[in-house]
Amino acid sequence: MSYRISILDKSPLADGETAAQALKRTLSLAQQAESWGYHRFWIAEHHNSDQLASPSPEVAIGWLLGQTRRIRIGSGGVMLQHYSPYKVAENFNLLAALAPGRVDLGVGKAPGGLPLSTRALQQGVAQPERLTFADRLAQLDNWLSLTEAGSSDTVRATPIPPQRADGFLLGASLESADLAAQLDWNFVFAAHLNGDSRLLGEVISRWRERSRRDVMVAVQAIVAPDAARAAALAEKVEVWGVVLANGQRVTVGSEAQAHEFARQAGSPAVEIARRTSSLLYGTALQVRAQLDTLHQYYGVDEFIIDTPVADGAARLTSLRLLAQALNRVEVPS
């Protein structure tokens, strides 16, 4: 296999499950992913959701690092608009001190929830001047880079780890690729949220012009023992784009969520449309062939696999079968 595979996990709750059960499965999946040959395991950030148990990736990362040995663990990603860049740097310096060389800091621009949860996250946070996302990311990079002690007035994000967390910007635009290249961060094209193949090609071309780092793409993938079962699971997956009159653009998982986002934002929706999905599905060999095609056409070095299936057994089976097909190893069930 000429490309790496990794996992993005959202800790979904199946019908009738508790958050504790979903998180226990996340731990089990991370441990098995390590033995199955996955390169990294990332935790997403979603707020005010009864379906997802992952609002604080930093907390889960520390828990997973302590119960795995080799696999890289990280965020996919921290929603930086809500937080102090200094505090994010402190959190990930601490994690990197606990497990040097194994921590990934993935950062995203999306809100990670609907407007009511965004307002709750940002309530009471002093913002004398509204920083742009680019400003926030530059500040975060600077705090992570300040390692040498200076005068008594020098502020650093302690503890200083032996190796800083590796930085990744998650996005689906030329601007995001440019920003990552400017800061010498890794960049992950979020095809699991925007499956526009033309845009993917444009962004990857720009990325190669600006950076020597790997080409990384996040995709949705569902593998089942037979194609019919995979197709049935894939039918339930939706990705919707929302454009509001105030200029805000977001991606949500259903048309109902799109209308609710507009209502909570207090801004009319200019456009609500179902997006082309990057979802790959089928048997393990079929999905492997689809990944091979993307790798050959775009030169992808690593795929971050998001498996949008709430049922725990089906999700574990999907990722196990994919690892078996791609790594050409026997993977115990």
Contacts in CASP RR format, 6 or more apart in sequence:
PFRMAT RR
TARGET T0000
AUTHOR 0000-0000-0000
METHOD contacts of the structure
MODEL  1
MSYRISILDKSPLADGETAAQALKRTLSLAQQAESWGYHRFWIAEHHNSD
QLASPSPEVAIGWLLGQTRRIRIGSGGVMLQHYSPYKVAENFNLLAALAP
GRVDLGVGKAPGGLPLSTRALQQGVAQPERLTFADRLAQLDNWLSLTEAG
SSDTVRATPIPPQRADGFLLGASLESADLAAQLDWNFVFAAHLNGDSRLL
GEVISRWRERSRRDVMVAVQAIVAPDAARAAALAEKVEVWGVVLANGQRV
TVGSEAQAHEFARQAGSPAVEIARRTSSLLYGTALQVRAQLDTLHQYYGV
DEFIIDTPVADGAARLTSLRLLAQALNRVEVPS
1 326 0 8 1.000
1 327 0 8 1.000
1 328 0 8 1.000
2 295 0 8 1.000
3 291 0 8 1.000
3 295 0 8 1.000
3 300 0 8 1.000
3 301 0 8 1.000
3 302 0 8 1.000
3 303 0 8 1.000
4 39 0 8 1.000
4 301 0 8 1.000
4 302 0 8 1.000
4 303 0 8 1.000
5 37 0 8 1.000
5 38 0 8 1.000
5 39 0 8 1.000
5 291 0 8 1.000
5 302 0 8 1.000
5 303 0 8 1.000
5 305 0 8 1.000
5 322 0 8 1.000
5 323 0 8 1.000
5 326 0 8 1.000
6 38 0 8 1.000
6 39 0 8 1.000
6 40 0 8 1.000
6 41 0 8 1.000
6 42 0 8 1.000
6 72 0 8 1.000
6 302 0 8 1.000
6 303 0 8 1.000
6 304 0 8 1.000
6 305 0 8 1.000
7 29 0 8 1.000
7 30 0 8 1.000
7 33 0 8 1.000
7 38 0 8 1.000
7 40 0 8 1.000
7 41 0 8 1.000
7 42 0 8 1.000
7 304 0 8 1.000
7 305 0 8 1.000
7 307 0 8 1.000
7 319 0 8 1.000
8 42 0 8 1.000
8 44 0 8 1.000
8 76 0 8 1.000
8 192 0 8 1.000
8 218 0 8 1.000
8 304 0 8 1.000
8 305 0 8 1.000
8 306 0 8 1.000
9 26 0 8 1.000
9 29 0 8 1.000
9 30 0 8 1.000
9 41 0 8 1.000
9 42 0 8 1.000
9 43 0 8 1.000
9 44 0 8 1.000
9 54 0 8 1.000
10 43 0 8 1.000
10 44 0 8 1.000
10 46 0 8 1.000
10 52 0 8 1.000
10 54 0 8 1.000
10 306 0 8 1.000
11 19 0 8 1.000
11 22 0 8 1.000
11 23 0 8 1.000
11 25 0 8 1.000
11 26 0 8 1.000
11 43 0 8 1.000
11 44 0 8 1.000
11 52 0 8 1.000
11 53 0 8 1.000
11 54 0 8 1.000
11 60 0 8 1.000
12 22 0 8 1.000
12 51 0 8 1.000
12 52 0 8 1.000
12 53 0 8 1.000
12 309 0 8 1.000
12 310 0 8 1.000
12 312 0 8 1.000
12 315 0 8 1.000
13 19 0 8 1.000
13 21 0 8 1.000
13 22 0 8 1.000
13 50 0 8 1.000
13 51 0 8 1.000
13 52 0 8 1.000
13 53 0 8 1.000
13 310 0 8 1.000
14 22 0 8 1.000
14 310 0 8 1.000
14 311 0 8 1.000
14 312 0 8 1.000
15 310 0 8 1.000
19 53 0 8 1.000
22 53 0 8 1.000
23 53 0 8 1.000
23 60 0 8 1.000
25 312 0 8 1.000
25 316 0 8 1.000
26 43 0 8 1.000
26 53 0 8 1.000
26 54 0 8 1.000
26 60 0 8 1.000
26 64 0 8 1.000
27 63 0 8 1.000
27 64 0 8 1.000
27 67 0 8 1.000
28 316 0 8 1.000
29 41 0 8 1.000
29 315 0 8 1.000
29 316 0 8 1.000
29 319 0 8 1.000
30 41 0 8 1.000
30 64 0 8 1.000
30 67 0 8 1.000
30 68 0 8 1.000
30 71 0 8 1.000
30 73 0 8 1.000
31 67 0 8 1.000
31 68 0 8 1.000
32 316 0 8 1.000
32 320 0 8 1.000
33 41 0 8 1.000
33 71 0 8 1.000
33 319 0 8 1.000
33 323 0 8 1.000
34 41 0 8 1.000
34 68 0 8 1.000
34 69 0 8 1.000
34 70 0 8 1.000
34 71 0 8 1.000
35 331 0 8 1.000
36 319 0 8 1.000
36 320 0 8 1.000
36 323 0 8 1.000
36 324 0 8 1.000
36 327 0 8 1.000
36 329 0 8 1.000
36 331 0 8 1.000
37 71 0 8 1.000
37 323 0 8 1.000
37 327 0 8 1.000
37 329 0 8 1.000
38 71 0 8 1.000
38 319 0 8 1.000
38 323 0 8 1.000
39 71 0 8 1.000
39 72 0 8 1.000
39 302 0 8 1.000
40 71 0 8 1.000
40 72 0 8 1.000
40 73 0 8 1.000
40 74 0 8 1.000
40 104 0 8 1.000
40 304 0 8 1.000
41 64 0 8 1.000
41 68 0 8 1.000
41 71 0 8 1.000
41 72 0 8 1.000
41 73 0 8 1.000
41 74 0 8 1.000
42 57 0 8 1.000
42 73 0 8 1.000
42 74 0 8 1.000
42 75 0 8 1.000
42 76 0 8 1.000
42 77 0 8 1.000
42 104 0 8 1.000
42 106 0 8 1.000
42 304 0 8 1.000
43 54 0 8 1.000
43 57 0 8 1.000
43 60 0 8 1.000
43 61 0 8 1.000
43 64 0 8 1.000
43 73 0 8 1.000
43 74 0 8 1.000
43 75 0 8 1.000
43 76 0 8 1.000
43 77 0 8 1.000
44 52 0 8 1.000
44 54 0 8 1.000
44 57 0 8 1.000
44 75 0 8 1.000
44 76 0 8 1.000
44 77 0 8 1.000
45 54 0 8 1.000
45 55 0 8 1.000
45 56 0 8 1.000
45 57 0 8 1.000
45 75 0 8 1.000
45 76 0 8 1.000
45 77 0 8 1.000
45 78 0 8 1.000
45 79 0 8 1.000
45 112 0 8 1.000
46 52 0 8 1.000
46 54 0 8 1.000
46 55 0 8 1.000
46 112 0 8 1.000
46 113 0 8 1.000
47 55 0 8 1.000
47 111 0 8 1.000
47 112 0 8 1.000
47 113 0 8 1.000
47 117 0 8 1.000
47 118 0 8 1.000
47 120 0 8 1.000
47 121 0 8 1.000
48 55 0 8 1.000
48 113 0 8 1.000
48 114 0 8 1.000
48 116 0 8 1.000
48 117 0 8 1.000
48 120 0 8 1.000
49 55 0 8 1.000
49 113 0 8 1.000
51 310 0 8 1.000
54 60 0 8 1.000
57 74 0 8 1.000
57 75 0 8 1.000
57 76 0 8 1.000
57 77 0 8 1.000
57 78 0 8 1.000
58 75 0 8 1.000
58 78 0 8 1.000
58 91 0 8 1.000
58 92 0 8 1.000
58 95 0 8 1.000
61 73 0 8 1.000
61 74 0 8 1.000
61 75 0 8 1.000
61 95 0 8 1.000
61 103 0 8 1.000
62 73 0 8 1.000
62 95 0 8 1.000
62 98 0 8 1.000
62 99 0 8 1.000
64 73 0 8 1.000
65 73 0 8 1.000
65 95 0 8 1.000
65 98 0 8 1.000
65 99 0 8 1.000
65 102 0 8 1.000
65 103 0 8 1.000
66 98 0 8 1.000
66 99 0 8 1.000
70 102 0 8 1.000
71 102 0 8 1.000
72 101 0 8 1.000
72 102 0 8 1.000
72 103 0 8 1.000
72 104 0 8 1.000
72 166 0 8 1.000
73 99 0 8 1.000
73 102 0 8 1.000
73 103 0 8 1.000
73 104 0 8 1.000
74 103 0 8 1.000
74 104 0 8 1.000
74 105 0 8 1.000
74 106 0 8 1.000
74 165 0 8 1.000
75 104 0 8 1.000
75 105 0 8 1.000
75 106 0 8 1.000
75 107 0 8 1.000
76 106 0 8 1.000
76 108 0 8 1.000
76 168 0 8 1.000
76 170 0 8 1.000
77 106 0 8 1.000
77 107 0 8 1.000
77 108 0 8 1.000
77 168 0 8 1.000
77 170 0 8 1.000
78 88 0 8 1.000
78 105 0 8 1.000
78 106 0 8 1.000
78 107 0 8 1.000
78 108 0 8 1.000
79 108 0 8 1.000
79 109 0 8 1.000
79 110 0 8 1.000
79 111 0 8 1.000
79 112 0 8 1.000
80 88 0 8 1.000
80 107 0 8 1.000
80 108 0 8 1.000
80 109 0 8 1.000
80 133 0 8 1.000
80 136 0 8 1.000
80 137 0 8 1.000
80 140 0 8 1.000
81 109 0 8 1.000
81 111 0 8 1.000
81 133 0 8 1.000
81 136 0 8 1.000
82 111 0 8 1.000
82 118 0 8 1.000
82 121 0 8 1.000
82 122 0 8 1.000
84 125 0 8 1.000
85 136 0 8 1.000
85 137 0 8 1.000
85 139 0 8 1.000
85 140 0 8 1.000
85 143 0 8 1.000
86 139 0 8 1.000
86 143 0 8 1.000
86 155 0 8 1.000
86 157 0 8 1.000
88 105 0 8 1.000
88 107 0 8 1.000
88 140 0 8 1.000
89 140 0 8 1.000
89 143 0 8 1.000
89 144 0 8 1.000
89 157 0 8 1.000
90 143 0 8 1.000
90 157 0 8 1.000
90 158 0 8 1.000
92 103 0 8 1.000
92 105 0 8 1.000
92 144 0 8 1.000
92 164 0 8 1.000
92 165 0 8 1.000
93 144 0 8 1.000
93 157 0 8 1.000
93 158 0 8 1.000
93 159 0 8 1.000
93 160 0 8 1.000
93 161 0 8 1.000
93 164 0 8 1.000
93 165 0 8 1.000
94 159 0 8 1.000
94 161 0 8 1.000
95 103 0 8 1.000
95 165 0 8 1.000
96 103 0 8 1.000
96 161 0 8 1.000
96 162 0 8 1.000
96 163 0 8 1.000
96 164 0 8 1.000
96 165 0 8 1.000
97 159 0 8 1.000
97 160 0 8 1.000
97 161 0 8 1.000
97 162 0 8 1.000
100 161 0 8 1.000
100 162 0 8 1.000
100 163 0 8 1.000
101 163 0 8 1.000
101 166 0 8 1.000
103 165 0 8 1.000
103 166 0 8 1.000
104 165 0 8 1.000
104 166 0 8 1.000
104 167 0 8 1.000
104 168 0 8 1.000
105 144 0 8 1.000
105 165 0 8 1.000
105 166 0 8 1.000
105 167 0 8 1.000
105 168 0 8 1.000
106 167 0 8 1.000
106 168 0 8 1.000
106 169 0 8 1.000
106 170 0 8 1.000
106 188 0 8 1.000
107 137 0 8 1.000
107 140 0 8 1.000
107 167 0 8 1.000
107 168 0 8 1.000
107 169 0 8 1.000
107 170 0 8 1.000
108 169 0 8 1.000
108 170 0 8 1.000
108 171 0 8 1.000
109 133 0 8 1.000
109 170 0 8 1.000
109 171 0 8 1.000
109 176 0 8 1.000
110 193 0 8 1.000
110 250 0 8 1.000
110 251 0 8 1.000
111 117 0 8 1.000
111 118 0 8 1.000
111 250 0 8 1.000
112 118 0 8 1.000
114 257 0 8 1.000
114 260 0 8 1.000
114 261 0 8 1.000
114 264 0 8 1.000
115 261 0 8 1.000
115 264 0 8 1.000
115 265 0 8 1.000
115 266 0 8 1.000
116 264 0 8 1.000
131 139 0 8 1.000
134 179 0 8 1.000
137 169 0 8 1.000
137 179 0 8 1.000
137 183 0 8 1.000
137 185 0 8 1.000
138 183 0 8 1.000
141 183 0 8 1.000
141 185 0 8 1.000
143 156 0 8 1.000
143 157 0 8 1.000
144 157 0 8 1.000
144 164 0 8 1.000
144 165 0 8 1.000
145 164 0 8 1.000
146 154 0 8 1.000
146 155 0 8 1.000
146 156 0 8 1.000
146 157 0 8 1.000
147 156 0 8 1.000
147 160 0 8 1.000
147 164 0 8 1.000
149 156 0 8 1.000
166 186 0 8 1.000
167 185 0 8 1.000
167 186 0 8 1.000
168 185 0 8 1.000
168 186 0 8 1.000
168 187 0 8 1.000
168 188 0 8 1.000
168 216 0 8 1.000
169 176 0 8 1.000
169 179 0 8 1.000
169 180 0 8 1.000
169 183 0 8 1.000
169 185 0 8 1.000
169 186 0 8 1.000
169 187 0 8 1.000
169 188 0 8 1.000
170 176 0 8 1.000
170 188 0 8 1.000
170 190 0 8 1.000
170 218 0 8 1.000
171 177 0 8 1.000
171 187 0 8 1.000
171 188 0 8 1.000
171 189 0 8 1.000
171 190 0 8 1.000
172 189 0 8 1.000
172 190 0 8 1.000
172 191 0 8 1.000
172 193 0 8 1.000
172 194 0 8 1.000
172 196 0 8 1.000
172 199 0 8 1.000
172 203 0 8 1.000
173 199 0 8 1.000
173 203 0 8 1.000
174 202 0 8 1.000
174 203 0 8 1.000
174 206 0 8 1.000
176 187 0 8 1.000
176 203 0 8 1.000
177 187 0 8 1.000
177 189 0 8 1.000
177 203 0 8 1.000
177 206 0 8 1.000
177 207 0 8 1.000
177 210 0 8 1.000
177 211 0 8 1.000
178 206 0 8 1.000
178 210 0 8 1.000
180 186 0 8 1.000
180 187 0 8 1.000
180 207 0 8 1.000
180 211 0 8 1.000
181 187 0 8 1.000
181 207 0 8 1.000
181 210 0 8 1.000
181 211 0 8 1.000
182 210 0 8 1.000
184 211 0 8 1.000
184 213 0 8 1.000
186 213 0 8 1.000
186 214 0 8 1.000
186 216 0 8 1.000
187 207 0 8 1.000
187 211 0 8 1.000
187 213 0 8 1.000
187 216 0 8 1.000
188 216 0 8 1.000
188 217 0 8 1.000
188 218 0 8 1.000
188 304 0 8 1.000
189 200 0 8 1.000
189 203 0 8 1.000
189 204 0 8 1.000
189 207 0 8 1.000
189 215 0 8 1.000
189 216 0 8 1.000
189 217 0 8 1.000
189 218 0 8 1.000
190 218 0 8 1.000
191 200 0 8 1.000
191 217 0 8 1.000
191 218 0 8 1.000
191 219 0 8 1.000
191 278 0 8 1.000
192 218 0 8 1.000
192 219 0 8 1.000
192 220 0 8 1.000
192 239 0 8 1.000
192 278 0 8 1.000
192 304 0 8 1.000
192 306 0 8 1.000
193 218 0 8 1.000
193 239 0 8 1.000
193 251 0 8 1.000
193 275 0 8 1.000
194 251 0 8 1.000
194 275 0 8 1.000
194 278 0 8 1.000
195 239 0 8 1.000
195 275 0 8 1.000
195 276 0 8 1.000
195 277 0 8 1.000
195 278 0 8 1.000
196 275 0 8 1.000
196 276 0 8 1.000
197 276 0 8 1.000
200 217 0 8 1.000
200 298 0 8 1.000
201 298 0 8 1.000
204 215 0 8 1.000
204 298 0 8 1.000
204 299 0 8 1.000
207 213 0 8 1.000
207 215 0 8 1.000
208 215 0 8 1.000
214 301 0 8 1.000
214 302 0 8 1.000
215 298 0 8 1.000
215 299 0 8 1.000
215 300 0 8 1.000
215 301 0 8 1.000
215 302 0 8 1.000
216 300 0 8 1.000
216 301 0 8 1.000
216 302 0 8 1.000
216 303 0 8 1.000
216 304 0 8 1.000
217 294 0 8 1.000
217 298 0 8 1.000
217 300 0 8 1.000
217 302 0 8 1.000
217 303 0 8 1.000
217 304 0 8 1.000
218 303 0 8 1.000
218 304 0 8 1.000
218 305 0 8 1.000
218 306 0 8 1.000
219 278 0 8 1.000
219 279 0 8 1.000
219 280 0 8 1.000
219 291 0 8 1.000
219 294 0 8 1.000
219 303 0 8 1.000
219 304 0 8 1.000
219 305 0 8 1.000
219 306 0 8 1.000
220 237 0 8 1.000
220 277 0 8 1.000
220 278 0 8 1.000
220 279 0 8 1.000
220 280 0 8 1.000
220 305 0 8 1.000
220 306 0 8 1.000
220 307 0 8 1.000
220 308 0 8 1.000
221 279 0 8 1.000
221 280 0 8 1.000
221 281 0 8 1.000
221 287 0 8 1.000
221 291 0 8 1.000
221 303 0 8 1.000
221 305 0 8 1.000
221 306 0 8 1.000
221 307 0 8 1.000
221 318 0 8 1.000
221 322 0 8 1.000
222 230 0 8 1.000
222 233 0 8 1.000
222 234 0 8 1.000
222 237 0 8 1.000
222 279 0 8 1.000
222 280 0 8 1.000
222 281 0 8 1.000
222 282 0 8 1.000
222 287 0 8 1.000
222 307 0 8 1.000
222 308 0 8 1.000
222 309 0 8 1.000
222 318 0 8 1.000
223 230 0 8 1.000
223 281 0 8 1.000
223 282 0 8 1.000
223 283 0 8 1.000
223 284 0 8 1.000
223 287 0 8 1.000
223 317 0 8 1.000
223 318 0 8 1.000
223 319 0 8 1.000
223 321 0 8 1.000
223 322 0 8 1.000
223 325 0 8 1.000
224 230 0 8 1.000
224 233 0 8 1.000
224 281 0 8 1.000
224 282 0 8 1.000
224 283 0 8 1.000
224 314 0 8 1.000
224 317 0 8 1.000
224 318 0 8 1.000
224 321 0 8 1.000
225 283 0 8 1.000
225 317 0 8 1.000
225 321 0 8 1.000
226 283 0 8 1.000
227 282 0 8 1.000
227 283 0 8 1.000
227 286 0 8 1.000
230 281 0 8 1.000
230 282 0 8 1.000
230 283 0 8 1.000
230 286 0 8 1.000
231 281 0 8 1.000
231 282 0 8 1.000
233 281 0 8 1.000
233 309 0 8 1.000
233 314 0 8 1.000
234 279 0 8 1.000
234 281 0 8 1.000
234 282 0 8 1.000
237 277 0 8 1.000
237 279 0 8 1.000
237 308 0 8 1.000
238 253 0 8 1.000
238 254 0 8 1.000
238 255 0 8 1.000
238 274 0 8 1.000
238 277 0 8 1.000
239 251 0 8 1.000
239 253 0 8 1.000
239 274 0 8 1.000
239 275 0 8 1.000
239 277 0 8 1.000
240 251 0 8 1.000
240 252 0 8 1.000
240 253 0 8 1.000
240 254 0 8 1.000
240 255 0 8 1.000
240 257 0 8 1.000
240 258 0 8 1.000
240 272 0 8 1.000
240 273 0 8 1.000
240 274 0 8 1.000
240 275 0 8 1.000
241 249 0 8 1.000
241 250 0 8 1.000
241 251 0 8 1.000
241 252 0 8 1.000
241 258 0 8 1.000
241 271 0 8 1.000
241 272 0 8 1.000
241 273 0 8 1.000
241 274 0 8 1.000
241 275 0 8 1.000
242 248 0 8 1.000
242 249 0 8 1.000
242 250 0 8 1.000
242 251 0 8 1.000
242 252 0 8 1.000
242 258 0 8 1.000
242 261 0 8 1.000
242 262 0 8 1.000
242 269 0 8 1.000
242 271 0 8 1.000
242 272 0 8 1.000
243 249 0 8 1.000
243 269 0 8 1.000
243 270 0 8 1.000
243 271 0 8 1.000
243 272 0 8 1.000
244 261 0 8 1.000
244 262 0 8 1.000
244 265 0 8 1.000
244 267 0 8 1.000
244 268 0 8 1.000
244 269 0 8 1.000
244 270 0 8 1.000
245 267 0 8 1.000
245 268 0 8 1.000
245 269 0 8 1.000
245 270 0 8 1.000
246 265 0 8 1.000
246 267 0 8 1.000
247 267 0 8 1.000
247 270 0 8 1.000
248 265 0 8 1.000
248 267 0 8 1.000
250 261 0 8 1.000
251 275 0 8 1.000
252 258 0 8 1.000
252 261 0 8 1.000
255 272 0 8 1.000
255 274 0 8 1.000
258 269 0 8 1.000
258 272 0 8 1.000
259 269 0 8 1.000
259 272 0 8 1.000
262 268 0 8 1.000
262 269 0 8 1.000
262 272 0 8 1.000
279 308 0 8 1.000
280 287 0 8 1.000
280 290 0 8 1.000
280 291 0 8 1.000
281 287 0 8 1.000
283 321 0 8 1.000
284 321 0 8 1.000
284 322 0 8 1.000
284 324 0 8 1.000
284 325 0 8 1.000
285 325 0 8 1.000
287 322 0 8 1.000
287 325 0 8 1.000
288 322 0 8 1.000
288 325 0 8 1.000
288 326 0 8 1.000
291 303 0 8 1.000
291 326 0 8 1.000
294 300 0 8 1.000
294 303 0 8 1.000
295 303 0 8 1.000
305 319 0 8 1.000
305 322 0 8 1.000
307 315 0 8 1.000
307 318 0 8 1.000
307 319 0 8 1.000
309 315 0 8 1.000
309 318 0 8 1.000
317 333 0 8 1.000
320 331 0 8 1.000
320 333 0 8 1.000
321 331 0 8 1.000
323 329 0 8 1.000
323 331 0 8 1.000
324 330 0 8 1.000
324 331 0 8 1.000
END
